[in-house]
């Protein structure tokens, strides 16, 4: 199962590693990672700030060699903890208990000290921390501050929020402002702008901007282009090109992005005119085992129907049960409907109408029409 274009949810993640930064002629750079329903991929290194005065303000003092010489590294960090960069690195180590005895409070205080000295990387870390604590206003304030300081990751994150109306009023002008400022360093910005162009009916811009993201090795852009090439987008079926979809799938697989296996499975199914093919089953399993949860819906369905996998009701039940317990959103809803169907028909389990209704009710409560229809029939 693949979703339609335009509803990506991406979260920028400050790394949990205590020493991700690297000083170069252009100043400190930090790792970029994008997470969404397809998994997580790195997007290279980005400058700490696009503003020269900010970049010049922060300098690393301690060489990091935690594997072979942790004592020297830690001694240096502690000696220089009044430096915002080293305070952040030491705080990171203490917060997570890496190479030192874990001290969450002390680690947090060191990181907050770094934030108080306007170190953008520490701001991103603390923003993510507050977001996990559901303190969304504090998180947003830090992202805005880091963006104003010229940090490309914060600029992208802020643009994304204005695009989706997350914690702010949706604003396309501010969306494009921040995404355009970050796009040369965070290629996910191209894909987010592509989505907005698509929503405005400009499919050519959608393709152009996702191709730009691809050229900068933002592999999730392949997913967006593949969905269009599969002919899955209502009103744009004429863009179907299965050879292109196969190309995008293979690029994802080559770059170890598990969703690529699911796209290849769908492409193969369409090319085979839905004739049984065990490779389709194998591909969905690789996608699911690789962490792409949505592929579990396809794989479970294959075990139920026996179209491309050997029928195995127990495996189907195990997959749907796992998805229901450990996912959210559409995947959980679809898992619930399938569990409801399994209990309704006694597929590998004892038939139980009450359990069937319980799962179907969950899906009906969020407005999923097939679940509502099934409940109406049962009642």
C-alpha positions as CSV (number, residue, x, y, z in Angstrom):
1,X,0.0,0.0,0.0
2,X,1.3,3.4,-1.0
3,X,-0.3,6.7,-0.1
4,X,-1.0,9.4,-2.6
5,X,1.2,12.3,-3.2
6,X,1.2,15.3,-0.9
7,X,0.8,14.0,2.6
8,X,4.4,13.4,3.7
9,X,5.1,14.0,7.4
10,X,8.7,14.7,7.9
11,X,10.5,15.4,11.1
12,X,14.1,16.6,11.3
13,X,16.0,14.8,13.9
14,X,19.0,16.2,15.8
15,X,21.4,13.2,16.1
16,X,21.8,11.4,19.4
17,X,25.5,11.1,18.7
18,X,27.6,13.4,21.0
19,X,30.2,14.3,18.4
20,X,28.5,14.7,15.0
21,X,30.0,18.0,14.0
22,X,33.0,18.5,11.9
23,X,34.9,21.7,11.5
24,X,35.9,22.6,8.0
25,X,37.0,25.7,6.0
26,X,33.3,26.6,5.9
27,X,32.8,26.2,9.7
28,X,31.0,23.6,11.7
29,X,28.6,21.3,9.8
30,X,26.0,19.0,11.2
31,X,24.3,15.8,9.9
32,X,20.9,16.0,8.3
33,X,18.4,13.2,8.7
34,X,14.8,13.1,7.5
35,X,12.2,10.7,9.0
36,X,8.8,9.9,7.7
37,X,6.5,6.9,7.2
38,X,9.0,5.4,4.8
39,X,11.8,5.3,7.3
40,X,14.8,7.5,7.9
41,X,17.5,8.6,5.5
42,X,20.5,10.9,5.9
43,X,20.8,13.9,3.6
44,X,24.4,14.7,4.1
45,X,26.0,17.5,6.1
46,X,24.7,21.0,6.3
47,X,26.4,24.2,7.6
48,X,25.7,25.2,11.2
49,X,24.6,28.5,9.8
50,X,24.4,30.4,6.5
51,X,25.3,33.6,8.4
52,X,29.1,34.0,8.6
53,X,29.1,35.8,11.9
54,X,27.2,32.9,13.5
55,X,29.4,30.3,11.9
56,X,32.5,32.1,13.1
57,X,31.3,32.4,16.6
58,X,31.3,28.7,17.3
59,X,34.5,26.7,17.3
60,X,35.3,23.2,18.3
61,X,38.1,22.8,20.8
62,X,38.2,19.1,21.5
63,X,39.3,16.4,19.1
64,X,36.8,13.6,19.5
65,X,38.2,10.0,19.8
66,X,35.7,8.2,22.0
67,X,36.5,4.7,20.7
68,X,40.3,4.6,21.3
69,X,40.9,7.5,23.8
70,X,37.6,8.3,25.7
71,X,39.4,9.6,28.8
72,X,41.3,12.3,26.9
73,X,38.1,13.3,25.0
74,X,36.0,13.5,28.2
75,X,38.7,15.4,30.0
76,X,38.9,18.0,27.2
77,X,35.1,18.3,27.0
78,X,34.8,18.9,30.8
79,X,37.7,21.4,30.8
80,X,36.0,23.4,28.0
81,X,32.3,23.0,29.1
82,X,32.0,26.8,29.2
83,X,32.3,26.7,25.3
84,X,28.8,26.3,23.9
85,X,29.9,23.7,21.4
86,X,31.7,21.5,23.9
87,X,28.9,22.0,26.5
88,X,26.5,20.6,23.9
89,X,28.7,17.6,23.1
90,X,29.3,16.8,26.7
91,X,25.7,17.3,27.6
92,X,24.7,14.9,24.8
93,X,27.0,12.2,26.2
94,X,25.8,12.6,29.8
95,X,22.1,12.7,28.7
96,X,22.4,9.4,26.9
97,X,25.0,7.8,29.1
98,X,27.5,7.3,26.2
99,X,31.0,6.6,27.6
100,X,30.0,8.2,30.9
101,X,27.6,7.5,33.7
102,X,24.2,8.7,32.6
103,X,23.1,11.9,34.2
104,X,20.0,13.2,32.4
105,X,19.6,16.3,34.4
106,X,23.2,17.4,34.2
107,X,23.2,16.6,30.4
108,X,20.1,18.7,29.9
109,X,21.5,21.6,31.8
110,X,24.6,21.6,29.7
111,X,22.6,21.5,26.5
112,X,20.3,24.3,27.8
113,X,23.5,26.4,28.6
114,X,24.5,25.9,25.0
115,X,21.1,27.0,23.8
116,X,21.3,30.0,26.0
117,X,24.4,30.9,24.1
118,X,22.5,30.6,20.8
119,X,24.2,27.4,19.5
120,X,21.8,26.3,16.7
121,X,22.6,22.6,16.9
122,X,21.7,22.5,20.6
123,X,18.5,24.4,19.7
124,X,17.5,21.7,17.3
125,X,18.2,19.0,19.8
126,X,16.2,20.8,22.6
127,X,13.3,21.4,20.1
128,X,13.1,17.7,19.5
129,X,13.3,17.0,23.2
130,X,10.4,19.4,23.9
131,X,8.4,18.0,21.0
132,X,8.7,14.5,22.6
133,X,7.5,16.0,25.8
134,X,4.5,17.5,23.9
135,X,5.7,21.0,24.7
136,X,5.1,22.1,21.2
137,X,5.2,25.9,21.7
138,X,8.7,25.6,23.3
139,X,9.8,23.4,20.4
140,X,8.5,25.8,17.8
141,X,10.1,28.8,19.4
142,X,13.5,27.1,19.3
143,X,13.1,26.1,15.7
144,X,12.2,29.7,14.8
145,X,15.2,31.0,16.7
146,X,17.5,28.6,15.0
147,X,16.1,29.5,11.6
148,X,16.6,33.2,12.3
149,X,20.2,32.3,13.2
150,X,20.6,30.8,9.7
151,X,20.5,27.1,10.4
152,X,19.3,25.3,7.2
153,X,17.7,22.4,9.1
154,X,15.6,24.8,11.2
155,X,14.7,26.7,8.1
156,X,13.4,23.6,6.4
157,X,11.6,22.4,9.6
158,X,9.9,25.8,9.9
159,X,9.0,25.9,6.2
160,X,7.5,22.4,6.6
161,X,5.4,23.6,9.5
162,X,4.1,26.6,7.6
163,X,3.2,24.2,4.7
164,X,1.2,21.8,6.9
165,X,0.0,24.3,9.5
166,X,1.7,22.4,12.3
167,X,1.7,24.7,15.4
168,X,1.3,27.7,13.1
169,X,-1.2,29.1,10.7
170,X,-0.5,27.6,7.3
171,X,1.1,30.2,5.1
172,X,2.4,29.5,1.6
173,X,4.4,32.7,1.4
174,X,6.4,31.8,4.5
175,X,6.6,28.2,3.4
176,X,8.4,29.1,0.2
177,X,10.5,31.7,2.0
178,X,12.0,29.2,4.4
179,X,12.2,26.3,2.0
180,X,13.9,28.3,-0.7
181,X,16.5,29.5,1.8
182,X,17.2,25.9,2.9
183,X,16.9,24.0,-0.5
184,X,20.5,24.1,-1.4
185,X,21.5,22.3,1.8
186,X,18.4,20.3,2.7
187,X,17.0,18.7,-0.5
188,X,13.8,17.6,1.2
189,X,12.8,21.3,0.7
190,X,12.5,20.6,-3.0
191,X,10.1,17.8,-2.4
192,X,8.0,19.8,0.0
193,X,7.7,22.6,-2.5
194,X,6.9,20.0,-5.2
195,X,3.9,18.9,-3.1
196,X,2.6,22.5,-2.9
197,X,2.9,22.9,-6.7
198,X,1.0,19.6,-7.1
199,X,-1.8,20.8,-4.8
200,X,-2.0,23.9,-7.1
201,X,-2.4,21.6,-10.1
202,X,1.1,22.1,-11.5
203,X,2.3,18.5,-12.0
204,X,5.2,19.6,-14.2
205,X,6.7,21.6,-11.3
206,X,6.0,18.7,-9.1
207,X,8.1,16.5,-11.3
208,X,10.8,19.1,-11.8
209,X,11.3,19.8,-8.1
210,X,11.3,16.1,-7.1
211,X,13.9,15.5,-9.8
212,X,16.0,18.3,-8.3
213,X,15.7,16.5,-4.9
214,X,16.7,13.2,-6.5
215,X,19.8,14.9,-8.1
216,X,20.8,15.9,-4.6
217,X,20.3,12.3,-3.4
218,X,17.1,12.8,-1.5
219,X,15.8,9.4,-2.2
220,X,12.3,9.9,-0.8
221,X,11.7,12.0,-3.9
222,X,11.8,8.7,-5.8
223,X,8.7,7.6,-3.9
224,X,6.7,10.7,-4.9
225,X,7.7,10.3,-8.5
226,X,7.0,6.5,-8.4
227,X,3.4,7.1,-7.1
228,X,2.7,9.3,-10.0
229,X,4.3,6.8,-12.4
230,X,2.2,4.0,-11.1
231,X,-0.9,5.9,-12.1
232,X,-2.2,5.9,-8.5
233,X,-3.1,9.6,-8.4
234,X,-6.7,10.3,-9.2
235,X,-7.0,12.6,-12.3
236,X,-3.4,12.0,-13.3
237,X,-3.6,8.4,-14.5
238,X,-2.2,9.5,-17.9
239,X,1.2,9.9,-16.2
240,X,1.4,6.2,-15.7
241,X,4.8,4.8,-16.8
242,X,5.7,1.5,-15.2
243,X,9.2,1.5,-16.6
244,X,9.8,4.8,-14.7
245,X,8.2,3.4,-11.6
246,X,10.5,0.4,-11.8
247,X,13.5,2.7,-12.2
248,X,12.6,4.8,-9.1
249,X,12.0,1.6,-7.1
250,X,15.4,0.2,-8.1
251,X,17.1,3.4,-7.1
252,X,15.5,3.2,-3.6
253,X,16.5,-0.4,-3.2
254,X,20.1,0.4,-4.3
255,X,20.2,3.1,-1.6
256,X,18.7,0.8,1.0
257,X,15.4,2.5,1.4
258,X,12.9,-0.3,2.1
259,X,9.9,1.3,0.5
260,X,11.5,0.6,-2.8
261,X,10.7,-3.1,-2.5
262,X,7.0,-2.3,-2.1
263,X,7.0,-0.1,-5.1
264,X,8.8,-2.7,-7.2
265,X,6.2,-5.3,-6.0
266,X,3.3,-3.1,-7.1
267,X,5.1,-2.4,-10.4
268,X,5.6,-6.1,-11.0
269,X,2.0,-6.9,-10.1
270,X,0.8,-4.4,-12.7
271,X,3.2,-5.5,-15.3
272,X,2.1,-9.1,-14.7
273,X,-1.6,-8.2,-15.1
274,X,-2.1,-9.6,-11.6
275,X,-1.0,-13.1,-12.5
276,X,0.4,-15.0,-9.5
277,X,4.1,-14.3,-9.0
278,X,6.0,-15.4,-5.8
279,X,8.5,-12.6,-6.3
280,X,5.8,-10.1,-5.4
281,X,5.4,-11.8,-2.0
282,X,9.2,-11.8,-1.5
283,X,9.4,-8.1,-2.3
284,X,6.6,-7.1,0.2
285,X,8.3,-9.2,2.9
286,X,11.7,-7.4,2.2
287,X,9.9,-4.0,2.5
288,X,8.2,-5.0,5.7
289,X,11.3,-6.5,7.3
290,X,13.2,-3.4,6.3
291,X,10.9,-1.3,8.4
292,X,8.3,0.0,5.9
293,X,5.2,-0.8,8.0
294,X,2.6,-0.2,5.2
295,X,4.1,-3.1,3.3
296,X,2.8,-5.3,6.1
297,X,-0.7,-4.6,5.0
298,X,0.1,-5.9,1.6
299,X,2.0,-8.9,2.9
300,X,-0.7,-9.8,5.3
301,X,-3.3,-9.6,2.5
302,X,-1.1,-11.9,0.4
303,X,-1.0,-14.5,3.2
304,X,-4.8,-14.3,3.5
305,X,-5.6,-14.6,-0.2
306,X,-2.8,-16.8,-1.4
307,X,-2.5,-14.8,-4.6
308,X,1.3,-14.5,-4.6
309,X,2.3,-16.1,-1.2
310,X,1.3,-19.5,0.1
311,X,-1.9,-19.0,2.2
312,X,-0.9,-18.7,5.9
313,X,-3.7,-17.3,8.2
314,X,-1.4,-17.5,11.2
315,X,1.3,-15.3,9.6
316,X,-1.4,-12.9,8.4
317,X,-2.9,-12.6,11.9
318,X,0.6,-12.1,13.4
319,X,1.4,-9.3,11.0
320,X,-1.9,-7.4,11.4
321,X,-1.8,-7.9,15.2
322,X,1.7,-6.4,15.3
323,X,0.7,-3.5,13.2
324,X,-2.4,-2.8,15.2
325,X,-0.4,-2.7,18.5
326,X,2.7,-0.8,17.2
327,X,1.6,1.7,14.6
328,X,-0.6,4.7,14.3
329,X,-2.7,6.3,11.6
330,X,-3.8,4.6,8.4
331,X,-1.7,1.5,8.9
332,X,-3.3,0.8,12.3
333,X,-6.8,1.4,10.8
334,X,-6.2,-1.0,8.0
335,X,-4.7,-3.6,10.4
336,X,-7.8,-3.2,12.5
337,X,-10.1,-3.9,9.6
338,X,-8.2,-6.9,8.6
339,X,-8.3,-8.3,12.2
340,X,-12.0,-7.6,12.2
341,X,-12.3,-9.6,9.0
342,X,-10.2,-12.5,10.4
343,X,-12.2,-12.8,13.5
344,X,-15.5,-12.5,11.6
345,X,-14.6,-15.4,9.3
346,X,-12.5,-17.5,11.8
347,X,-9.5,-17.4,9.5
348,X,-6.9,-19.3,11.6
349,X,-8.5,-18.1,14.8
350,X,-11.7,-19.1,16.6
351,X,-14.6,-17.1,15.1
352,X,-15.5,-14.2,17.5
353,X,-18.0,-11.6,16.6
354,X,-17.3,-9.5,19.6
355,X,-13.6,-9.2,18.8
356,X,-14.5,-8.6,15.2
357,X,-16.8,-5.7,16.1
358,X,-14.2,-4.3,18.5
359,X,-11.6,-4.0,15.7
360,X,-14.0,-2.7,13.2
361,X,-15.3,-0.1,15.7
362,X,-11.8,1.3,16.0
363,X,-11.6,1.8,12.3
364,X,-15.2,3.1,12.1
365,X,-14.5,5.7,14.8
366,X,-12.0,7.4,12.6
367,X,-14.4,7.4,9.7
368,X,-13.1,4.5,7.6
369,X,-16.1,3.7,5.3
370,X,-15.6,-0.1,4.7
371,X,-15.5,-0.6,8.5
372,X,-18.7,1.4,9.0
373,X,-20.4,-0.7,6.3
374,X,-19.2,-4.0,7.8
375,X,-20.5,-2.9,11.2
376,X,-23.8,-1.9,9.8
377,X,-24.2,-5.3,8.2
378,X,-23.2,-7.1,11.4
379,X,-25.6,-5.1,13.5
